[in-house]
Structures are given as structure tokens and as C-alpha cells.
């Protein structure tokens, strides 16, 4: 593609009407202020307003946009509507990822941006959607500037990034990059008993077609993901936007604590094989081991059998999320937590089994692309993150980079996650500058 101009966006066809998440959220703006915005800002506000109600839980205020559910389908319909309203070529790949193309994808060396639209249970509005909305708004910004891309451009929505339903994060990008095998993906099962293939088939996809997609990745010359910062590195600076340097290595481990079910009111303490005691001690050990190593370790999900108030559990299953600045430290911390669990299990008469369910090694974003982004944005902060992203999964195959938008509280994976209106629009401007610098030279 050489010198292609941007088609003008048509009016949105996907409109929601739920109450605004809050005064600091970009969807809390009145129509008069929207009309005063330039094209990119106006489109950002309209898109944010349309997307905001989808999957929102009225009781918690958080989002439940889990993969291959009704809310996910509505998000996908929104994405397709945004693509088609702009005259972009829409594609759904074999792994359920959505693409919107400006220019000929077959030309190669494309500049791709985007993120994800799914959420953790009762997650915030910004984690993922901010990147997708900003990507479409950045294309609008390039059109408003009269920019003429010399490389194809695309916006992508990667499927099942959070892993909330099936327990493995970044399923769509992992399948595409070949770091998750089709066999392993077919074995994934949610808490409701539905397998990943069943969920995909119910959503109209062919689960037998999933797997590595090197032909598609060969089209991509660079991938830039914008994301709300999940931490406070930018919060105390004068900069609304930063560039990622690296992603800490991280993984998920399942700890199975096997004890013996019994009556809570009649079984003597000395006769009990209570896995809940071993689990509780392991949670405390994880906090201590991680703190001493300068790492992070969190048990955030637990399942109990038979799960009765007056019953001693037979099985407690807990999932550990752990992250560290380097792989050696991460292995040391997880090993120490497992050792503490086994030793306590011997005292409690509980058998402990540990299974690693996913692992992502340290990601050093392409230094050349990272430095180019920092230069295009005038020397903004360059900072690491402990959060995993699709950009990290793709980094082993294509040059990737990330932009972070300031989060005033640092809270994420929570309804309290936020970013100010001005910072979100600064993120759109920064992404527009980056796309112009990469694709219009």
C-alpha cells in the first residue's frame, strides 16, 4: 500500500445506554464537550460510550466479559461494527482473533495495533478496551491529519487474553504464535464444565482449525499495544504516557491439597487430615517467600470439595500466580512455596501436588522499536511491568512494543481501575504519533 488515504468513519451502529462508570471515566462526558473534540477525540468518546455498557455487572460495577460468552459476542460485534464503519477490511482468524485492515494485508510489513476486549471477573473498564478503542481513534487521527500510510495498518482484538474462563492467559495470541498447542487448548475446561472447543463451537467457530498461524504473523512488521498502566510508575510523574521496556517472567501453578473428608462436629483435631490448614499455611508462606525475594506471589483463586460448612474438606485446589524480575528468582520463589506446602502437608497428613499450568519467560521488547517509540514521543519514561500481555506473547515472533497510559491509583483488575479523560486522549495522540512515524514514512 502506498499513499492510501483513510476512509471516513460512518456513524456507529452499536450503541449502549447503561449508566456511566464514574466522573473520571472518559464515558462521563456530555455531548457538547464531545462535539468540541477533534476527530480522534470525538470518535474515542463515542466508541467508549458505546462499549461501556457491555458485560457490566450492575451490582459490582465491574465487567464480566469472559471468552466466548454473550458479553464477549457483543464486544466482538462492536469491534466488527467499528471496522466496517471505517471501511476497513474485517477478518476473523482461525483462533478467534479479530482483525481490521487498512491496506493490503498480503503486502506484508504491516504496522498492527490493538489489545483485547475480554476481562477478569468484575474487572475494570480500561484493561484491554482502552487499547482497542485508542487504536481505532488513532486511525481516525491519522485520517484527520491527512496522513498517507506507506505500510498496511491493522487493529486487532486478541481473544481470551485474561484467561478468566479457562485458566490460561493470552489463548488467542498463544495459539497464533504456537506457544499453546491445539492439543493443550482442547483440554482446557472452565469451572462450568464447558471445554474450550465446546465454547468456541457454540460461538460459531471451528475448534478443529485452531493452531499456529505463521502466515498471518508473517504479514506483521511491528505490533504496538497501548494499555492502561497496571501500577503506579507513571502516577507520580508529569508524563501521561510511557513506553514498556520489559515484562517480568510469570506463570500460574495449580496446588492440589488432598486430605480426607470428615464431619466438622465429631472428628477430633488429632484425627483430621484437613487440607484447608495446609492451603492456608501455603498462602502465608507465599507472601513471605515473595517478599524476601522482591517478587510477587498470589493465591487468588481457590476451589474446595465437598465445600460444605459442616464438612472437613477432602480437596483444596488453589492457583498461584507468581512473577519476578528474572527467571532464576521466579523459580526460586515458586520452589520455596512448593517446599513449604509439602512440609506442612506432611504435618497435616495432606498430600500436595503441584502442576504448572502456564509460564511466560522474561520479555525484552525489541530495543530498536522501543527506542524509536520513546524518540517519537519525546523521551517519555521507559519502564518494566509485571503484567502479561499479548505483545509479550508475540515478541518472540514479531517486533513488539507497548505504550502505557497513566493510572492515578495504580489499581487494576478491579472496578476501581481508572484513567483520566486527558490522559486517555494523550494516549490516543501518542499512539497516533507512533503509527504515523512507523507507517507513514
N, C-alpha and C positions, 0 to 999 in steps of 0.2 A: 504494500500500500504506500503510495507516495502522494502527499499533498491532499488527502481526503478531508473534506470539511465535515463538521458534525451536523447530523440531522437535528432539527428542533424537537424537543420533547412534546408529546401530545398531553392533554390533560390526563391525570391519573384516573385509573378505572377501579382502584382498590382503596376504599375509604372506610375508616373505622370511626367510632363515636364514643369510646369509653372515656372516663374522666382522666384528666391529666395526672401523670405520676407526681408532679411537685413543682414548686416555683423555680427550682434550679435546673429543671429538665428543659431541653430545647422545645418540647412539645407544649410548654406552658406559655406560649407567645400568642398575642392577639393578631388578628388578620391584618390590621393596619400596619403593624410592625413588619409582618411578612412581606407586604407589598413594597416596603421601602428597601428591601434587601436586593442586592444584585442577583443575577440568575442562579448562581450556585447556592447562595444563602437561601433564596426563596424556595428552591427545589429541596434543599435539605429540610427546611421546616415542614413542607408539605409531606414529604416522604416520612419523616419522623412521626408526624401526627397520624398518618395512615397506618403505620406499622405498630404504633404504641399499644393499641388495644389487644392485639393478637396474643392469645395464650396467657393473658394477665390474670392472676388469681385475685379476685376482689377482696378476699379476707386478708391475705398476707401482703398484697401489693407487689408481689414478686411474679416471675414468669415461669411457666411450665411448658416450654416449647421443646419437648423431648422428641427424639428422632422417630420419624415415621408414625406420628400421631396426627390427630386432626389439626392441632395448632401448627405443627410442622408443615402440613399440607397448605394451610392458609399462608404461612410465611413464604412458601415456595410459589404460591400463586401471586403473591405480592411481588416477588423478585421477577417473575416472568412478565408481569404487567409493566414493571419499570423498564425492563429491557425492550419490550415491544413498543412502548410509548415513545421511546427514543430512536426507534428504527434500527436497533441493534439485533444482530443475529443470535437467536436463543438456541442453546444446546443443553441437553441433559445427558451426561456421560454414563457409562456402564456402572459406575459406582455410586450414582445418585447425586453427583455434584452438578450444580447449575452454572452455566457459562453464558455471558452476554458479550458478543464480539462487535467491535468496530474495526472494519477492515477484514482482509482475507486471513483466516487462521492458518491456512496452508502456507502462507508466505514465510512463517517462522519468525524467530527473534522477537516475539511479541512481548509487550510490557503488560503484565497482569496485576491487578489489584483486587482486593476483596477480603472476606473473612468468613464468618459463619452466622447463622440466624438461630440455631438451637440454644438451649440454656441448661444450666444446672437446675435442680429442684428449687423453685422460688428464688431464682437468680435475679440479677439486676437488669435494667433496660439497656445498658451500654455494652456489656461484654459480648462482642461479636457484631451485633447490629450496627454499632457506631461505625465499624469499618466498612460494612456493606453500603449503608446509606451514604457515607462520605465518599465512597468510590463512585457511585452514580452522580453525586453532586460535583465531584471533581471533573467528571466528563462534561457536565453542564458548564463548569467553569472554563474549561478549555474551549468549548464552543463559543462562550461569551467573549473570550479573548481573541477569537478568530484564529486559534492555533491550527496548524496543519500537520497532523502526525505523519511521520515517515516510517513508522513501525505500527503493526497492528496493536490494538489495545483491547483489553478484556476485563470484565468484572466477574468474579467467581464467588459462589456461595458453597463452601465445603460442607458436606453432610456429616452429622453426628460428631461434631468436634468435641463436645463436652463429655460424651460417653455416659450420660446420665442414665440411660435406659439399659445399656448392655455391658457397662463396666469398663470398656476400653475407649480411651480418648482418641480423637482425630481419626475415626474409622474411614471416612471418605478419602482423606489425603493419604493415610497409611496404605489403603488398598491401591490407590493410584500409583504411589511410589514403590509398591512392592514390599513394604516393611511389615504388612499384615497379610498373611496368606489367605486365599479363599477358604481353605480348609479350616483355619482358625476362626475366620469370620463366621462360617456356617455353624460353628459350635457355640457361638455366643447366644446367651439366653437371658432375658430380662426377669425381674422379680415376679412378673405376671405369668411366667412360664412360656411366653411367646419367644421364639427364636428370631434372630436377625433375618434369616431368609424368609420366614413367615411374615414378618412385619414389612419387609420390602415388597414381597409379592402382593400383600394386601394393598400396598400403596401404588401398585401398578408397574413395578419394576421386575426385571428378571434376575433373581438371585444367582442363577447359574452363570450369568455373564460377568459377575464381579471379578476383579483382579487387576494386576499391574497394567498400566496404560502408558507405556513408554512413548507411543506415537503422539499422544496428546502433550505429554511433558516436553517432547522434543520441539514443540511449537513455541515454548516459553523461553524468552531470553532473560527475563527478570521478573520476580514476583515481589511486590511490596505490599505488606499488610499493615493497615492502620488499626490501632487498638487502644481502648482506654487503658491507662496505666493501672496495674493491679498492685499498688503500693504507693509510697509517699516520696519517692526520689525527686519528683518534679514539684511536689506540693509547696515546698518552701523556697522555690526559686522564682525568678522572674520569667521563666520560659513556659509557655503553654504546651509546647511540643518538644519531644526528644526523639533520639534515634537509638535503637537497640544495638548493643554490642554482642550479646551472647545470651543463651538460655541455659540455665543450670541443668545438669543431668537430673532426671527424676523418674519415678516409677510407682507402680501400685503392686502391693503384695497382699494376698489373702491369708489370714491366720485362722486356722480351724482348731478350736479348742474342744476336744472330745472328752466328756465326762460321763456321768450316769444320772439319768432322770430319777427323781425320787420325790417323796412327799415333803413339802416345806414345813409341815407342822409336826411330823413324827420322827423324822430322821435325825439322829444325834449328830452333832457337829463333827465328832471324830469319825463318823461313818460316811461322811459325804465325800463325793468326788465332783465338786462344784466348778464347772469351767468358767463361771462368771468371776470367781475370785482370781483365777489365772489371767483372764482377759483384763480385769481392772488393774491388776499389778502391771501388766504389759503396757497399758495405756500410760501409766505413770512413768514406767521405765523409758518409754519412747520419748516423752518430754525431756527427761533428764539426759539421755544419751545425745539427743539432738542439740540441746542447749550447750552441753560441754564441747561439742564438736563444731559449733557455729553453723549448724544445719537446721533443717526443718523436718518434723515427723508428726503426722496427724492421723489418728483414727477417727474418721468422720462418718463411717457407715458401719452398722452392726446388724446382724440377724441372729435371732435366738430361737432354739427349738427345745421344748414344745411351746415356749412363750406363754406360760401360764403364771398368774400371780402367785398361786399356792403350790408351784412346782419348782423343784431344782432343775435347772436346765440340763439337757443331755448334750447339747452342742451350742457353742457360741462361735459365730463367724464374724470376724472383724477385718476391715480393709484398711491397710496402712498406705498412706501417701507420704513419700519422703523425697526430699530434694536437698542438694548441697552444691557448693561452688565447684567441686570436682568429683570425678567418678570414684576415686580412691576413698574420699571422705564419705561419700554416699554408701559405698559397700561396707565400710567400717561401721557406720551407724546402723544400717539395717541388720548387719551381722550381730551387733551387740544387742539389738532389740530382740532378735530371734533367740539368742543365747539366754537372755533374761526370761523370755517366755518359757523356754524348755526347762530351765532350772526351777522356776516357780511351779511349772506343771508337775515336776517330779514330787514336789512337796504336797501338791493338792491331789495327786492321783489322776492327773489330766494329761491326755496325750495331745501334743502340739504338732501340727503340720503346717508348713509354710509353702505357698505357691506364688511365684512371681507371675503376675498377670500381664504386666506391660512394663516396658523400660525404654526410655529415650536418652541416649548419650548426650554429652555436652554439645551444644550447637554454637559454633563461632560463625556469625553471619559473615558473608563474603566481604572481606575487608575493603576491596575496591569499591563495591556498590555501597557499603556502609559509609565510607568516607565521602563518596560522591554525594550521597544524600545529605550528610552533615554540611558539606560545602554549599550545596544548592540552598540550604536553609539558613545559611549564615552563621555556622558554628554553634548550633544548639547542643545541649548536653547529650553525651553518648553514655548509655547506662545498661547494665545487665538486668535480667529478670529471672525470677524463679518460676514463672508461669509458662506452661507449654502452649504452643500454637501450631497451626497448620504450616506457617512459614518455617518453623523448625523442622517439621517432618520433610518438607520439600527441599530443605537446604542441602541434602546430600545428592540431589539430582540437578537442581537449577539454582542460579544465584538468587538469594533471597535477602530481604531486608525488612525492618519494621519501624514504624513510627508510633510513638506513644503520645496520647493526649492526657494532659494533667488531670489528676483525680484529687480533689481538695481534701478528702478524708482518707484516701487510700483503701477504703472498703470496697470489696468486690465479692462476687458470688453471694450477693445479698440484695434485698430490695433497697438498701441504703446506698448502694453504688450510685455515683453521680459524676457529672462533669458540668461546668457552667456553659451557658449559651456561647459566650465569647470564645471560650477555649475550644468548643466543638467546631465553631466556624473557623478558628485559627487552624485547626486540624485539617479542615477541608481546603483551606488556602495552601497549607503546606503540602498536602497530597497533590493538589493541582500543580504547584510549582515543580514537584518531583516528576510527575507524569510529563509535564511539558519539557523538563530538562532531559528526560530519558527517551521520550518518544517523538519529539518534535524538533530534532536537531539535524 
